[in-house]
């Protein structure tokens, strides 16, 4: 099933990779496919499958500033346009015109770079839909934020269980008491909105006095890019929910704040965010152990409170045929 999902969902979707900030070379993932985004000396940006054309090693493991891309296995070296520059004993190769890195689609939303493996997928702007305008109306200008750091962790659960947990706050009052003490999570106050390619949630501060962002926003860009904006001060985190195996998921989040934001406040915010993340990890791993046992044939979803989960499952079924 996971191989089918990679082919029919992930290979056709747009995937968040990262930002070209102090680095001109940033690796990432398009589902299970390693990719890399580069910017050359004149500012031209390209994206490639991050796989050497020799024996298939991943070429770039870490972000950095590079004038070329060199595979660590046998030192095959590629220019930033993807062409093979040199290879030890390269005289044995003959014609090397078909040995360039495989180029893929690249698109930008503000500082964020996305890639797509499918030449027939709709453009990124269409997939993002109303999300950029909703963020802007809520007080978030993505071009006005500064990158802070990346968090990277794994959970022992299927990627769909992780996504479904992200898509509802029905569990918040029970599982996230600190979050629910400051954000309205009741059905009448916590808003849900489904678009063609995005599934969105909105939660207001119980006491918005003096808050720059009185309402938080949480968006899923199909199929697996999560965007979090907590109410309070300007903040945003964005990143993929990546399947590693049928019962293992990798989570990546890049964090952004207003330039010059107080590091003391950021530290407290990250402690709060980390607590919510640990609580969610326990939940999805519990679901994996329970639902993954296969004893209970199916569950029951609340048609209003879990409508985004319903919508996500419908999209998965449609994509898989």
N, C-alpha and C positions, 0 to 999 in steps of 0.2 A: 504493500500500500504506500509506503514512504517513497519508493522509486516512482510510483505512479504520480504521487503528489509533486515530486520534483519536476517531472516531465510536463504535467498538465497545469500546475499552479505556479511553481517558482520559476521555471524557465520562460514563462510568459509575462512575468510581472516586473514592475519597477522596484529596485532595491536601493535603500539608503546605504552609502559607503562611508561617507565622512566629510571632512572639510579640508580644502586646500588653504591652509592658513600659513603657518611658519614653514610648512613642508610643501614640496612640490610633487610628492609621490606618496599616495595613501592606498594601502591594500584593504580589501574587504571581501564580502561574500554576496553572491546572488543565489540564495538558497544554499545548495551544497557546492557551488562553483566558485573557486577563488578568482577574484578580479582585482584590478589595480587601476587607479586613476592617476594620471600624470599631467603636469604642466611644464611645457618646454621653456627655453630661454626667452622666447618672444611672447609668452603668455598663452600659447595655444594649448588647449586641453584635449586629452584623449583618454579613452578607457579600453582596457584589454582584458582578455582572459589571462589570468596570472599563472600561466602554465608554460613551461619551457617546451619548445618544439623538438627537443632532442629526446629526452626520456620521460618527460612529464612532471618534472619536479616543480614545486611552487617556486617562483622566481624571487618575489619580494615578500619578506616576512613582516617587516616593521616599517612604519612611516619614516620619511626622512627627506633630505635634499640630495638629489642625484642628477648627474649628467648622463647617465646610462643605467640600464638595468642588467645586472649580472646574475645568472643562475649560480647558486652556491654549490651545485653538484659537479659540473664539469666546466664552469666558467664561460659558457656561451653568453655573449654580451649583446644586448639590444639597445639601439638608439631610442630616444623618447618618442619617435614616430612609429615604434614597433618593429622596425627592420632589424635583421640580424647584422650586427656590426662585425663581430669576429667570433671565432671558435678555435680552440686549440686543435691543431692538425686539420684545420678547415679545408685544406687542399683536397682532402678525401671526399668532400661533399659534392663537388661539382656545382651545378646550378643551385643557388641558395634563395632564389626569388620567392619560393613558396614556403620559406621557413620563418616568416615574420610572426610576431605575436598576433593572435586573433583579435581584431578590433571589434568592439561592441558599442551599442548606443550609450551616449552620455547626455545627461540633462541636469540643469541647475535650478534650484529654488533658493534664492538668496545665497548664503554660504554653503548650503547643503548640496552634495553631489549624489546623484542617483544613476544607476546603470540598468540596462535591460538587454537580455539575450535574444529577444524576439523582434525581428524587423517589422512585424505586422501589429505589434501592440500599440494601443492608443498613446498619444504623447503624454508626457508627465503632467503638463498643466491640466489636461482633461481628467487624469486620475486624481490629482490633488483636489480638484473641484473647488468647493467653498472653503476648504480648510485654511488657506492663507488669509482670506478676507475675514474669516471668523476670528483668527488669531489677532489680526490687526485691529479689528473692532474691540477685541478684549484687552488691548493694550500691549500686544507683543509685535514688535517690528523685528523680524528675524535678522535683518541687516544691521540692526543696532545692538545686537548681542555679541558678547565675547566668549569664545570657547574657553572652558575651564579645565575639564579633564574627561577621560573615558573610564567607565566602569564595565567590567567584563566578568561574567560568572555563569555557572551552569546549574540546572535543576534536573532532578530525576523524574521527568514527566514528558509526555508527548507534547509536541509544539502546539497542537490544537487545544489541549487542556490549558496551557499557559495563555493562549490568546483569549479563550473563553473567560478565564478569570479576569483578564484585563478589561473585558467588555461589560462588566456589570458591577454595580455597587450594592447589590442586594446583600452581599456578604459583609459590607463595611461596618455596619453597626455592631456585628458580633466579632469580626476578625480584626478590625482596625479601630479600636476604641479611641485612640488619640486623634486619628484623622477625623472620625465622626464627632469628636468633641468640638472641632472648630469649623467643620464643613457640613452644610445641610445635605443629608443623604436620604431624607424621607421622600416617598414617591411623588409628593406634590411639589417638591423643591428641586430635586435632582433631575435634570433634563436629559433626554436621550434623543438622538437624531441620526437617521440612517440616510446616507447618500448612495449613489451608484457604486462608488469605489471607496467610500470612507464610512466609518461608524464612529459616532462622536458622543461624548458625555460632558455635562456642564454642572459644576457644583459651586454654590455660593458660600462665602464666609458667613458664619452665624453672626459675627460682629464685624462688618466691613469698615468700621470707622477708621479713616486715615489710610486705608489700603490702596495702593496703586492698582492692584488687580483684585477687585472684589469677588471675581468669579474665576474658578479654575476650569481648564479644558483638557480633555483626554481623548485623543483621536487614534484610530487605527486606519492606516492606509493599506488597502488590500494588497497582499494577504497578511503581511507580518511586520509592518513598520509601525511602531508605537511612538506617540508623541504625548508628552506630559507637560502641562503647565499648572503648577499649584497656585492657588490664590495667595495674595500677599504682595511680595515684591517681584519684579521681572525675573523670570526664570523659565527655562525650557530644557527638556531632555528628549532626545530622539535616538532611535536605534532599532535594529531588527530582532525578531524572535526566530532563532535559527534552529532547524532540526538537525541534530547530530546523529541520532538513531531513533528508533521507534519509541524509546522510553527515555530519551535524553535530549535536552534543549539548552542551547546557549543563548544568553541574553547579553546584548551590548547596548549601552546608553552613553551618548555624548551629552555632557552637561554644559549649558550656556547661562550666563548671567549678564546683568548690565555692566558695562565697562567701569572699573573702579569700585565695584560693589564691596562693601565691608566684608573682609574675610571671616570675621567673627560670626556675622549673620550667616554667611555661606556655610560655615562649619556646622552651625546648629541646624540649618536646613538639611544638610546632607545626612546628619544623624537621624533626623525625622524621616527622611526619604528612605534611608537604609533600613530603618525599623519596619516601615511599610513593606519594603521589598522582602525582608526576612519572613514577615507574616505571610505574604503571598507565596513564597517558596514552600513553606510548610503546607499550605492549602493545596497547591497543585500536586505536590508529591503525595499527599494523602489521597487525592482523587485518582492519581495514577495507580496507587496500590489497590484502591477499592474497585474502581471501574475496570482497571486492567486485569483484575482477577477473572473477569468474564462470567461470573456467576449471575449477576443481575443483567438481564438482556437490554435494558434501556432505562432512561430517567424520565423526568417530567419537568418541562420548562414553564416558568410563569410568562404568559404571553405579553404582559406589559413590562414588568420589572426586568425581564431577561430578553427583551425583544431584539437587542443587538446580537445576543448569542444565537437566537433563532435565525437572524439574518446571516450571520457568519456561517452557520451550519448549512444553510440553503445555498450559499455561494460555493462552499466546498463541494456539496453534492453536485451542483451544476457543472463545476469545473471538472470533476472526475467522471461525469457522465454516468 
